[in-house]
Amino acid sequence: MDMRLMLSVWSKIDKNSPVGKEADAKGYYIPGSDWIDFFNPEASQFYWSNFSKRLLKPYEIDAWWQDATEPENDDLEGRRVMNGRYRGELFRNVYPLLVNRTVYEGCRADMPQKRTMILTRCGFPGIQRYGAAMWTGDVGNDWETFRRQIASGLSMAASGMPWWTYDAGGFFRPGDQYTNDDYIQRMIRWIQAGTFMPLMRVHGFTSETEPWRYGAEAERIIGNAIKWRYRLLPYIYSLSHKVSSEGYTMMRPLVFDYPDDKNALAVKHDYMLGGNLLILPVTEPSIASRTAYLPAAKGGWYNLYDNSHLDGGREHNINVTMENIPVYVKAGSILPMSHDKQYTGDLKDEPIEIAIYTGNDGEFSLYEDEGDNYNYEKGACSTIDMKWNDKSRTLEIASRKGSYPGMSKNRKFNITINGQPARTIDYNGNKTTLKL
């Protein structure tokens, strides 16, 4: 059905279960708890061997939701770990790192043909090595919580952990969530901001979170946000490659790209997605406009939706509707975009829009691979470098570098300038220079 399955797995095992009884007999629990002692290599290996033979291999599950990896309720405090050698509170922050390392390294060893994806509720420096994205856990749903979620994500990015998301709409939701207009508005804003984060995700406790449950208007608006996410996949996937290959950070505090701009440093909730998109979340209810600072950038900024232009280096009062949150594209950007689609694998052979925004020179490298394995580590991938010369209005598309199984050797590029169609070309992998 072109769907992927993610399974929620905890680091605790019921002691009355067959696996739990065996773990208990071997002394693999943190004493006085139901949590496996991942500080003990033998306990960690026991956990993985059961994980592998009971879940990974028989079902080939696509992604792992490692929940409660703190562990929950601060259960290491006052307990001994590492076969009783140390107090748990000395190392409790490291626990999720060990859990996720165990799962990642186990998946790589026992099913090396499948790319490992882990979502974990907690992390520790270094966890970015283990195919793990973090989220902020079981939060409420008020506006202040929403604002703090964005600030948390930017702090995570600033600390060197690039993969982050949240429970869009909040985990704990009001009992009348499907008819509460104030909540529905807040949920929509939460989802709209999530469209432009490393991962887009919705989750809620005792909730049926499908967009159509919130009424036809909410369904339409949320559907539009999802379409934008799919349209931006070539851009987002290329940024993801930069994360892996260059230590890049996708969700960026403004000061990352504008380090000499004191006004950018003061911005708390607006951020960059890559170096090209400025995201301006709406974090207040029922507003018709909001003030936003657009950093100084040669050529200014373009509205993503209507291509209207604003100068940088100052604040603007920007109109706000429920349709979208404001998003601006930096002049000189080259954005590769696809069309809205039903699933991520529906990319092969489709035309790609190369959206150019004038006012400055720019460049971008379009990255592609098979999408579901590690062959890219052995060179099975391709990059297409693009450069825009604003003065000569020339787009240079370099020769494709690399290849991978199933690669589309010929691609149709629909080139637009400031939102207007400019040229359609058939790209066959050879260098192409266009005067536009």
C-alpha positions as a Markdown table, in Angstrom:
| # | Residue | x | y | z |
|---|---|---|---|---|
| 1 | Met | 0.0 | 0.0 | 0.0 |
| 2 | Asp | 3.1 | 2.3 | -0.3 |
| 3 | Met | 3.1 | 2.7 | 3.5 |
| 4 | Arg | 5.9 | 2.2 | 6.1 |
| 5 | Leu | 5.5 | 0.7 | 9.5 |
| 6 | Met | 7.0 | 2.2 | 12.7 |
| 7 | Leu | 6.7 | 0.2 | 15.9 |
| 8 | Ser | 6.9 | 1.6 | 19.4 |
| 9 | Val | 9.4 | -0.3 | 21.6 |
| 10 | Trp | 10.3 | 0.4 | 25.2 |
| 11 | Ser | 13.6 | -0.3 | 27.1 |
| 12 | Lys | 11.6 | -2.0 | 29.9 |
| 13 | Ile | 10.4 | -5.6 | 29.7 |
| 14 | Asp | 7.5 | -7.1 | 31.7 |
| 15 | Lys | 9.1 | -9.4 | 34.2 |
| 16 | Asn | 6.1 | -11.8 | 33.9 |
| 17 | Ser | 6.8 | -12.3 | 30.1 |
| 18 | Pro | 9.0 | -15.1 | 28.9 |
| 19 | Val | 11.7 | -12.7 | 27.9 |
| 20 | Gly | 11.4 | -10.8 | 31.2 |
| 21 | Lys | 11.7 | -13.9 | 33.3 |
| 22 | Glu | 14.9 | -14.8 | 31.4 |
| 23 | Ala | 16.3 | -11.3 | 31.8 |
| 24 | Asp | 15.5 | -11.3 | 35.5 |
| 25 | Ala | 17.1 | -14.7 | 36.1 |
| 26 | Lys | 20.3 | -13.4 | 34.4 |
| 27 | Gly | 20.4 | -10.2 | 36.5 |
| 28 | Tyr | 19.9 | -7.9 | 33.5 |
| 29 | Tyr | 17.5 | -5.5 | 35.1 |
| 30 | Ile | 18.4 | -2.3 | 36.9 |
| 31 | Pro | 17.6 | -3.5 | 40.5 |
| 32 | Gly | 14.2 | -2.5 | 41.7 |
| 33 | Ser | 12.9 | -1.5 | 38.2 |
| 34 | Asp | 11.6 | -3.0 | 35.0 |
| 35 | Trp | 14.3 | -1.3 | 32.9 |
| 36 | Ile | 17.1 | -3.3 | 31.3 |
| 37 | Asp | 20.6 | -2.3 | 32.4 |
| 38 | Phe | 22.1 | -1.0 | 29.2 |
| 39 | Phe | 25.3 | -0.1 | 31.0 |
| 40 | Asn | 25.9 | -3.9 | 31.2 |
| 41 | Pro | 27.0 | -5.1 | 27.8 |
| 42 | Glu | 25.6 | -8.6 | 28.3 |
| 43 | Ala | 22.2 | -7.1 | 29.2 |
| 44 | Ser | 22.3 | -4.9 | 26.2 |
| 45 | Gln | 23.2 | -7.8 | 23.9 |
| 46 | Phe | 20.4 | -9.9 | 25.5 |
| 47 | Tyr | 17.9 | -7.1 | 24.7 |
| 48 | Trp | 19.1 | -6.9 | 21.1 |
| 49 | Ser | 19.1 | -10.6 | 20.4 |
| 50 | Asn | 15.4 | -10.8 | 21.4 |
| 51 | Phe | 14.6 | -7.5 | 19.5 |
| 52 | Ser | 16.2 | -8.9 | 16.4 |
| 53 | Lys | 14.8 | -12.4 | 16.3 |
| 54 | Arg | 11.3 | -11.5 | 17.6 |
| 55 | Leu | 10.7 | -8.2 | 15.7 |
| 56 | Leu | 13.3 | -7.1 | 13.2 |
| 57 | Lys | 13.9 | -10.3 | 11.2 |
| 58 | Pro | 10.4 | -11.8 | 11.1 |
| 59 | Tyr | 8.5 | -8.5 | 10.3 |
| 60 | Glu | 11.2 | -6.3 | 8.6 |
| 61 | Ile | 9.7 | -3.3 | 10.4 |
| 62 | Asp | 10.7 | 0.0 | 8.7 |
| 63 | Ala | 11.3 | 2.3 | 11.7 |
| 64 | Trp | 11.7 | 2.1 | 15.5 |
| 65 | Trp | 9.9 | 4.4 | 18.0 |
| 66 | Gln | 12.2 | 4.0 | 21.0 |
| 67 | Asp | 9.9 | 5.5 | 23.7 |
| 68 | Ala | 10.6 | 6.4 | 27.3 |
| 69 | Thr | 14.4 | 6.2 | 26.9 |
| 70 | Glu | 15.0 | 8.6 | 29.7 |
| 71 | Pro | 14.1 | 6.2 | 31.3 |
| 72 | Glu | 10.6 | 7.3 | 32.3 |
| 73 | Asn | 9.9 | 8.6 | 35.9 |
| 74 | Asp | 13.6 | 9.1 | 36.5 |
| 75 | Asp | 13.9 | 5.4 | 37.4 |
| 76 | Leu | 17.7 | 5.4 | 37.6 |
| 77 | Glu | 17.7 | 7.7 | 40.6 |
| 78 | Gly | 18.7 | 5.8 | 43.8 |
| 79 | Arg | 19.4 | 2.6 | 41.9 |
| 80 | Arg | 22.7 | 0.9 | 40.9 |
| 81 | Val | 23.8 | 0.3 | 37.3 |
| 82 | Met | 26.6 | -1.4 | 35.6 |
| 83 | Asn | 26.2 | -4.6 | 37.6 |
| 84 | Gly | 25.8 | -2.5 | 40.8 |
| 85 | Arg | 29.0 | -0.6 | 40.4 |
| 86 | Tyr | 27.7 | 3.0 | 40.2 |
| 87 | Arg | 24.7 | 5.1 | 41.3 |
| 88 | Gly | 22.3 | 5.4 | 38.4 |
| 89 | Glu | 21.9 | 9.2 | 38.8 |
| 90 | Leu | 25.5 | 9.7 | 37.8 |
| 91 | Phe | 24.9 | 8.4 | 34.3 |
| 92 | Arg | 21.1 | 8.6 | 33.8 |
| 93 | Asn | 21.5 | 11.2 | 31.0 |
| 94 | Val | 23.6 | 8.7 | 29.0 |
| 95 | Tyr | 21.0 | 5.9 | 29.2 |
| 96 | Pro | 19.1 | 6.9 | 26.0 |
| 97 | Leu | 22.4 | 7.0 | 24.1 |
| 98 | Leu | 23.1 | 3.4 | 25.0 |
| 99 | Val | 19.6 | 2.2 | 24.2 |
| 100 | Asn | 19.6 | 3.8 | 20.7 |
| 101 | Arg | 23.2 | 2.8 | 20.0 |
| 102 | Thr | 22.2 | -0.8 | 20.7 |
| 103 | Val | 19.2 | -0.7 | 18.3 |
| 104 | Tyr | 21.1 | 1.1 | 15.6 |
| 105 | Glu | 24.2 | -1.1 | 15.6 |
| 106 | Gly | 22.0 | -4.2 | 15.9 |
| 107 | Cys | 20.0 | -3.2 | 12.9 |
| 108 | Arg | 23.1 | -2.4 | 10.8 |
| 109 | Ala | 24.5 | -5.8 | 11.7 |
| 110 | Asp | 21.4 | -8.0 | 11.3 |
| 111 | Met | 19.6 | -6.2 | 8.5 |
| 112 | Pro | 22.3 | -4.2 | 6.7 |
| 113 | Gln | 20.2 | -3.8 | 3.5 |
| 114 | Lys | 17.6 | -1.6 | 5.2 |
| 115 | Arg | 18.3 | 2.0 | 6.3 |
| 116 | Thr | 17.7 | 2.4 | 10.0 |
| 117 | Met | 15.3 | 5.1 | 11.3 |
| 118 | Ile | 14.9 | 5.6 | 15.0 |
| 119 | Leu | 12.6 | 8.1 | 16.8 |
| 120 | Thr | 13.6 | 8.5 | 20.4 |
| 121 | Arg | 12.0 | 10.5 | 23.3 |
| 122 | Cys | 15.4 | 11.4 | 24.7 |
| 123 | Gly | 19.0 | 11.7 | 23.7 |
| 124 | Phe | 22.5 | 12.7 | 24.6 |
| 125 | Pro | 25.5 | 14.2 | 22.7 |
| 126 | Gly | 26.6 | 11.8 | 20.1 |
| 127 | Ile | 23.2 | 10.3 | 19.4 |
| 128 | Gln | 23.3 | 11.8 | 15.9 |
| 129 | Arg | 25.6 | 9.0 | 14.9 |
| 130 | Tyr | 22.9 | 6.4 | 15.4 |
| 131 | Gly | 20.2 | 7.2 | 12.9 |
| 132 | Ala | 18.1 | 8.8 | 15.7 |
| 133 | Ala | 15.7 | 11.7 | 15.7 |
| 134 | Met | 14.4 | 13.1 | 18.9 |
| 135 | Trp | 11.1 | 14.6 | 19.9 |
| 136 | Thr | 10.1 | 16.6 | 23.0 |
| 137 | Gly | 7.8 | 14.0 | 24.5 |
| 138 | Asp | 4.5 | 14.3 | 26.2 |
| 139 | Val | 3.7 | 18.0 | 26.2 |
| 140 | Gly | 0.5 | 20.0 | 26.6 |
| 141 | Asn | -1.2 | 22.0 | 23.9 |
| 142 | Asp | -1.4 | 25.7 | 24.9 |
| 143 | Trp | 0.2 | 28.5 | 22.9 |
| 144 | Glu | 3.1 | 29.0 | 25.4 |
| 145 | Thr | 4.0 | 25.3 | 25.1 |
| 146 | Phe | 4.0 | 25.6 | 21.3 |
| 147 | Arg | 6.4 | 28.5 | 21.5 |
| 148 | Arg | 8.7 | 26.6 | 23.8 |
| 149 | Gln | 8.7 | 23.6 | 21.5 |
| 150 | Ile | 10.2 | 25.7 | 18.7 |
| 151 | Ala | 12.8 | 27.3 | 21.0 |
| 152 | Ser | 13.7 | 23.7 | 22.2 |
| 153 | Gly | 14.2 | 22.6 | 18.6 |
| 154 | Leu | 16.5 | 25.5 | 17.9 |
| 155 | Ser | 18.5 | 24.8 | 21.0 |
| 156 | Met | 18.9 | 21.1 | 20.0 |
| 157 | Ala | 20.2 | 22.2 | 16.6 |
| 158 | Ala | 22.6 | 24.6 | 18.2 |
| 159 | Ser | 24.0 | 21.8 | 20.3 |
| 160 | Gly | 24.8 | 19.8 | 17.3 |
| 161 | Met | 21.9 | 17.4 | 17.2 |
| 162 | Pro | 20.1 | 17.9 | 13.8 |
| 163 | Trp | 17.2 | 15.5 | 13.9 |
| 164 | Trp | 14.3 | 16.9 | 15.9 |
| 165 | Thr | 10.6 | 17.2 | 15.9 |
| 166 | Tyr | 7.6 | 17.5 | 18.2 |
| 167 | Asp | 4.1 | 16.1 | 18.8 |
| 168 | Ala | 2.3 | 18.6 | 16.5 |
| 169 | Gly | -0.9 | 19.6 | 18.2 |
| 170 | Gly | 0.5 | 18.6 | 21.6 |
| 171 | Phe | 0.4 | 15.2 | 23.2 |
| 172 | Phe | -2.2 | 16.0 | 25.9 |
| 173 | Arg | -5.2 | 17.5 | 24.1 |
| 174 | Pro | -8.6 | 18.9 | 25.3 |
| 175 | Gly | -11.6 | 16.5 | 25.5 |
| 176 | Asp | -13.5 | 18.5 | 22.9 |
| 177 | Gln | -10.5 | 18.7 | 20.5 |
| 178 | Tyr | -12.6 | 18.0 | 17.4 |
| 179 | Thr | -15.0 | 20.9 | 18.0 |
| 180 | Asn | -12.9 | 23.4 | 20.0 |
| 181 | Asp | -12.2 | 26.2 | 17.5 |
| 182 | Asp | -9.4 | 27.6 | 19.6 |
| 183 | Tyr | -7.6 | 24.3 | 19.8 |
| 184 | Ile | -8.2 | 23.5 | 16.1 |
| 185 | Gln | -6.6 | 26.8 | 15.2 |
| 186 | Arg | -3.6 | 26.1 | 17.5 |
| 187 | Met | -3.2 | 22.6 | 16.1 |
| 188 | Ile | -3.2 | 23.9 | 12.5 |
| 189 | Arg | -0.4 | 26.4 | 13.4 |
| 190 | Trp | 1.5 | 23.6 | 15.0 |
| 191 | Ile | 1.3 | 21.4 | 11.9 |
| 192 | Gln | 2.1 | 24.3 | 9.6 |
| 193 | Ala | 5.3 | 25.0 | 11.4 |
| 194 | Gly | 6.1 | 21.3 | 11.5 |
| 195 | Thr | 6.0 | 21.3 | 7.7 |
| 196 | Phe | 9.3 | 23.1 | 7.7 |
| 197 | Met | 11.2 | 21.1 | 10.3 |
| 198 | Pro | 13.6 | 18.1 | 10.0 |
| 199 | Leu | 10.6 | 15.8 | 10.5 |
| 200 | Met | 6.9 | 16.5 | 10.1 |
| 201 | Arg | 4.9 | 14.6 | 12.6 |
| 202 | Val | 1.5 | 14.6 | 14.4 |
| 203 | His | 0.8 | 12.7 | 17.6 |
| 204 | Gly | -1.7 | 12.9 | 20.4 |
| 205 | Phe | -2.8 | 11.0 | 23.5 |
| 206 | Thr | -6.2 | 9.3 | 23.3 |
| 207 | Ser | -6.6 | 11.0 | 19.9 |
| 208 | Glu | -7.6 | 10.1 | 16.4 |
| 209 | Thr | -5.4 | 12.6 | 14.7 |
| 210 | Glu | -6.4 | 12.3 | 11.0 |
| 211 | Pro | -7.0 | 15.8 | 9.6 |
| 212 | Trp | -10.6 | 15.1 | 8.5 |
| 213 | Arg | -11.7 | 14.6 | 12.1 |
| 214 | Tyr | -11.4 | 18.3 | 12.7 |
| 215 | Gly | -13.8 | 19.5 | 10.0 |
| 216 | Ala | -13.6 | 20.2 | 6.3 |
| 217 | Glu | -11.8 | 23.5 | 6.6 |
| 218 | Ala | -9.1 | 22.2 | 8.9 |
| 219 | Glu | -8.7 | 19.1 | 6.6 |
| 220 | Arg | -8.2 | 21.4 | 3.6 |
| 221 | Ile | -5.6 | 23.6 | 5.3 |
| 222 | Ile | -3.7 | 20.7 | 6.8 |
| 223 | Gly | -3.8 | 18.9 | 3.5 |
| 224 | Asn | -2.3 | 21.9 | 1.9 |
| 225 | Ala | 0.6 | 21.9 | 4.4 |
| 226 | Ile | 1.2 | 18.2 | 3.7 |
| 227 | Lys | 1.3 | 18.9 | 0.0 |
| 228 | Trp | 4.0 | 21.6 | 0.6 |
| 229 | Arg | 6.0 | 19.0 | 2.6 |
| 230 | Tyr | 6.0 | 16.6 | -0.4 |
| 231 | Arg | 6.7 | 19.4 | -2.9 |
| 232 | Leu | 9.8 | 20.4 | -0.9 |
| 233 | Leu | 11.2 | 16.8 | -0.6 |
| 234 | Pro | 14.0 | 17.3 | -3.2 |
| 235 | Tyr | 15.2 | 20.3 | -1.2 |
| 236 | Ile | 14.8 | 18.6 | 2.2 |
| 237 | Tyr | 16.4 | 15.4 | 1.1 |
| 238 | Ser | 19.4 | 17.3 | -0.3 |
| 239 | Leu | 19.7 | 19.1 | 3.0 |
| 240 | Ser | 19.6 | 15.7 | 4.8 |
| 241 | His | 22.6 | 14.6 | 2.7 |
| 242 | Lys | 24.4 | 17.7 | 3.9 |
| 243 | Val | 23.7 | 16.7 | 7.5 |
| 244 | Ser | 25.3 | 13.3 | 6.9 |
| 245 | Ser | 28.2 | 14.4 | 4.7 |
| 246 | Glu | 29.1 | 17.8 | 6.1 |
| 247 | Gly | 27.8 | 17.9 | 9.6 |
| 248 | Tyr | 25.2 | 20.5 | 8.5 |
| 249 | Thr | 22.1 | 21.5 | 10.5 |
| 250 | Met | 18.8 | 21.7 | 8.7 |
| 251 | Met | 16.7 | 23.7 | 11.2 |
| 252 | Arg | 18.8 | 26.7 | 11.9 |
| 253 | Pro | 18.7 | 29.7 | 14.4 |
| 254 | Leu | 19.0 | 32.9 | 12.3 |
| 255 | Val | 22.4 | 33.6 | 13.9 |
| 256 | Phe | 23.8 | 30.4 | 12.2 |
| 257 | Asp | 23.4 | 32.1 | 8.8 |
| 258 | Tyr | 23.7 | 35.8 | 10.0 |
| 259 | Pro | 26.3 | 35.7 | 12.7 |
| 260 | Asp | 27.1 | 39.4 | 12.5 |
| 261 | Asp | 23.4 | 40.5 | 12.8 |
| 262 | Lys | 22.5 | 41.4 | 16.4 |
| 263 | Asn | 18.8 | 41.5 | 15.5 |
| 264 | Ala | 19.0 | 38.0 | 14.1 |
| 265 | Leu | 20.5 | 36.8 | 17.4 |
| 266 | Ala | 17.5 | 38.2 | 19.3 |
| 267 | Val | 14.9 | 36.2 | 17.3 |
| 268 | Lys | 13.5 | 33.4 | 19.4 |
| 269 | His | 11.0 | 31.5 | 17.3 |
| 270 | Asp | 11.7 | 32.2 | 13.6 |
| 271 | Tyr | 14.3 | 30.1 | 11.9 |
| 272 | Met | 15.9 | 29.0 | 8.7 |
| 273 | Leu | 15.2 | 25.6 | 6.9 |
| 274 | Gly | 18.6 | 25.2 | 5.2 |
| 275 | Gly | 20.1 | 28.4 | 4.0 |
| 276 | Asn | 17.3 | 29.4 | 1.7 |
| 277 | Leu | 13.9 | 29.4 | 3.6 |
| 278 | Leu | 13.0 | 31.7 | 6.4 |
| 279 | Ile | 10.2 | 30.2 | 8.5 |
| 280 | Leu | 7.9 | 32.5 | 10.5 |
| 281 | Pro | 5.6 | 30.4 | 12.7 |
| 282 | Val | 2.4 | 31.9 | 13.9 |
| 283 | Thr | 2.4 | 31.3 | 17.7 |
| 284 | Glu | -0.5 | 33.5 | 18.8 |
| 285 | Pro | -4.3 | 33.1 | 18.3 |
| 286 | Ser | -6.5 | 34.9 | 15.9 |
| 287 | Ile | -4.0 | 37.5 | 14.5 |
| 288 | Ala | -4.3 | 39.2 | 11.2 |
| 289 | Ser | -0.6 | 40.2 | 11.0 |
| 290 | Arg | 2.7 | 39.7 | 12.8 |
| 291 | Thr | 6.0 | 41.5 | 13.0 |
| 292 | Ala | 9.0 | 39.7 | 11.7 |
| 293 | Tyr | 12.6 | 40.6 | 11.2 |
| 294 | Leu | 14.0 | 39.7 | 7.8 |
| 295 | Pro | 17.9 | 39.5 | 8.0 |
| 296 | Ala | 19.9 | 41.7 | 5.6 |
| 297 | Ala | 20.4 | 39.6 | 2.5 |
| 298 | Lys | 21.4 | 41.0 | -0.9 |
| 299 | Gly | 18.3 | 41.1 | -3.1 |
| 300 | Gly | 15.9 | 40.7 | -0.2 |
| 301 | Trp | 13.3 | 38.0 | 0.3 |
| 302 | Tyr | 10.4 | 36.5 | -1.7 |
| 303 | Asn | 7.1 | 35.2 | -0.3 |
| 304 | Leu | 7.0 | 31.4 | -1.0 |
| 305 | Tyr | 3.4 | 31.4 | -1.9 |
| 306 | Asp | 2.8 | 34.6 | -4.0 |
| 307 | Asn | 6.4 | 35.6 | -4.8 |
| 308 | Ser | 5.9 | 39.1 | -3.4 |
| 309 | His | 9.1 | 40.8 | -2.4 |
| 310 | Leu | 10.4 | 42.4 | 0.8 |
| 311 | Asp | 13.7 | 44.0 | 1.6 |
| 312 | Gly | 16.0 | 42.5 | 4.3 |
| 313 | Gly | 17.7 | 44.1 | 7.2 |
| 314 | Arg | 14.6 | 45.4 | 8.9 |
| 315 | Glu | 11.3 | 44.4 | 10.5 |
| 316 | His | 8.1 | 44.1 | 8.5 |
| 317 | Asn | 4.4 | 43.9 | 9.5 |
| 318 | Ile | 3.3 | 40.8 | 7.6 |
| 319 | Asn | -0.3 | 39.8 | 6.9 |
| 320 | Val | -1.4 | 36.5 | 8.3 |
| 321 | Thr | -4.2 | 34.2 | 7.3 |
| 322 | Met | -5.1 | 30.7 | 8.4 |
| 323 | Glu | -4.1 | 29.3 | 5.0 |
| 324 | Asn | -0.3 | 29.3 | 5.6 |
| 325 | Ile | 2.3 | 30.5 | 8.0 |
| 326 | Pro | 4.6 | 33.1 | 6.3 |
| 327 | Val | 7.7 | 31.6 | 4.6 |
| 328 | Tyr | 10.2 | 33.7 | 2.7 |
| 329 | Val | 12.8 | 32.6 | 0.2 |
| 330 | Lys | 16.2 | 34.4 | 0.1 |
| 331 | Ala | 17.2 | 36.1 | -3.1 |
| 332 | Gly | 19.7 | 34.0 | -5.0 |
| 333 | Ser | 18.1 | 30.7 | -3.9 |
| 334 | Ile | 17.8 | 27.7 | -6.2 |
| 335 | Leu | 15.0 | 25.5 | -4.8 |
| 336 | Pro | 14.5 | 22.0 | -6.3 |
| 337 | Met | 10.8 | 21.0 | -5.8 |
| 338 | Ser | 8.6 | 18.2 | -6.9 |
| 339 | His | 4.8 | 18.0 | -7.2 |
| 340 | Asp | 2.4 | 17.0 | -4.4 |
| 341 | Lys | 2.2 | 13.2 | -4.2 |
| 342 | Gln | 0.9 | 10.4 | -2.1 |
| 343 | Tyr | 4.1 | 8.8 | -0.7 |
| 344 | Thr | 7.8 | 9.5 | -0.6 |
| 345 | Gly | 8.7 | 6.8 | -3.0 |
| 346 | Asp | 6.7 | 8.4 | -5.8 |
| 347 | Leu | 9.6 | 10.4 | -7.1 |
| 348 | Lys | 11.2 | 8.4 | -9.9 |
| 349 | Asp | 11.2 | 9.9 | -13.4 |
| 350 | Glu | 8.9 | 12.8 | -12.3 |
| 351 | Pro | 9.7 | 16.3 | -13.5 |
| 352 | Ile | 11.5 | 18.6 | -10.9 |
| 353 | Glu | 10.9 | 22.3 | -10.7 |
| 354 | Ile | 14.0 | 24.3 | -10.4 |
| 355 | Ala | 12.8 | 27.5 | -8.8 |
| 356 | Ile | 15.2 | 30.5 | -9.1 |
| 357 | Tyr | 14.8 | 33.7 | -7.1 |
| 358 | Thr | 16.6 | 36.6 | -8.6 |
| 359 | Gly | 18.5 | 39.5 | -6.9 |
| 360 | Asn | 21.7 | 37.6 | -6.0 |
| 361 | Asp | 24.0 | 34.8 | -7.2 |
| 362 | Gly | 23.2 | 31.4 | -5.8 |
| 363 | Glu | 24.0 | 27.7 | -6.0 |
| 364 | Phe | 22.5 | 24.4 | -4.8 |
| 365 | Ser | 23.4 | 20.7 | -5.1 |
| 366 | Leu | 20.6 | 18.3 | -5.8 |
| 367 | Tyr | 21.2 | 15.0 | -4.1 |
| 368 | Glu | 19.5 | 11.7 | -4.9 |
| 369 | Asp | 19.9 | 8.0 | -4.0 |
| 370 | Glu | 17.8 | 4.9 | -3.6 |
| 371 | Gly | 16.3 | 6.2 | -0.4 |
| 372 | Asp | 16.0 | 3.1 | 1.7 |
| 373 | Asn | 19.5 | 1.5 | 2.1 |
| 374 | Tyr | 23.1 | 2.3 | 2.8 |
| 375 | Asn | 24.5 | 1.9 | -0.7 |
| 376 | Tyr | 25.2 | 5.6 | -0.7 |
| 377 | Glu | 28.0 | 5.0 | 1.7 |
| 378 | Lys | 29.7 | 3.0 | -1.1 |
| 379 | Gly | 29.1 | 5.8 | -3.6 |
| 380 | Ala | 25.7 | 4.8 | -5.0 |
| 381 | Cys | 24.3 | 8.3 | -5.2 |
| 382 | Ser | 24.2 | 11.3 | -7.5 |
| 383 | Thr | 24.6 | 15.0 | -7.2 |
| 384 | Ile | 23.8 | 17.7 | -9.7 |
| 385 | Asp | 25.4 | 21.1 | -8.9 |
| 386 | Met | 23.5 | 24.2 | -10.1 |
| 387 | Lys | 24.7 | 27.8 | -10.2 |
| 388 | Trp | 22.8 | 31.0 | -10.9 |
| 389 | Asn | 24.6 | 34.1 | -12.1 |
| 390 | Asp | 22.2 | 37.0 | -11.4 |
| 391 | Lys | 24.0 | 39.6 | -13.5 |
| 392 | Ser | 24.1 | 37.5 | -16.7 |
| 393 | Arg | 20.9 | 35.7 | -15.8 |
| 394 | Thr | 22.6 | 32.4 | -16.5 |
| 395 | Leu | 21.8 | 29.0 | -15.0 |
| 396 | Glu | 24.6 | 26.5 | -15.1 |
| 397 | Ile | 23.6 | 22.9 | -14.5 |
| 398 | Ala | 26.7 | 20.8 | -14.1 |
| 399 | Ser | 27.3 | 17.2 | -15.3 |
| 400 | Arg | 25.8 | 14.7 | -13.0 |
| 401 | Lys | 28.3 | 13.1 | -10.5 |
| 402 | Gly | 27.7 | 9.5 | -9.6 |
| 403 | Ser | 24.9 | 7.0 | -10.2 |
| 404 | Tyr | 22.8 | 4.5 | -8.3 |
| 405 | Pro | 20.6 | 1.5 | -9.2 |
| 406 | Gly | 17.2 | 2.7 | -10.6 |
| 407 | Met | 18.4 | 6.2 | -11.2 |
| 408 | Ser | 16.5 | 8.2 | -13.8 |
| 409 | Lys | 19.2 | 9.1 | -16.4 |
| 410 | Asn | 16.9 | 11.6 | -18.1 |
| 411 | Arg | 15.0 | 14.2 | -16.1 |
| 412 | Lys | 12.7 | 17.0 | -17.1 |
| 413 | Phe | 13.5 | 20.2 | -15.3 |
| 414 | Asn | 10.8 | 22.9 | -15.2 |
| 415 | Ile | 12.6 | 26.1 | -14.5 |
| 416 | Thr | 10.8 | 29.0 | -12.9 |
| 417 | Ile | 12.0 | 32.5 | -12.1 |
| 418 | Asn | 10.4 | 34.3 | -9.2 |
| 419 | Gly | 7.4 | 31.9 | -9.6 |
| 420 | Gln | 7.0 | 32.4 | -13.3 |
| 421 | Pro | 7.6 | 29.6 | -15.9 |
| 422 | Ala | 10.9 | 30.3 | -17.8 |
| 423 | Arg | 12.0 | 27.1 | -19.5 |
| 424 | Thr | 11.5 | 23.4 | -19.6 |
| 425 | Ile | 14.5 | 21.2 | -20.5 |
| 426 | Asp | 15.4 | 17.5 | -20.8 |
| 427 | Tyr | 18.4 | 17.0 | -18.7 |
| 428 | Asn | 20.4 | 13.8 | -19.6 |
| 429 | Gly | 23.3 | 14.2 | -17.2 |
| 430 | Asn | 25.5 | 16.4 | -19.3 |
| 431 | Lys | 26.5 | 20.0 | -18.5 |
| 432 | Thr | 23.8 | 22.5 | -19.6 |
| 433 | Thr | 24.1 | 26.3 | -19.6 |
| 434 | Leu | 20.9 | 28.4 | -20.0 |
| 435 | Lys | 20.5 | 32.1 | -20.6 |
| 436 | Leu | 17.2 | 33.0 | -19.0 |
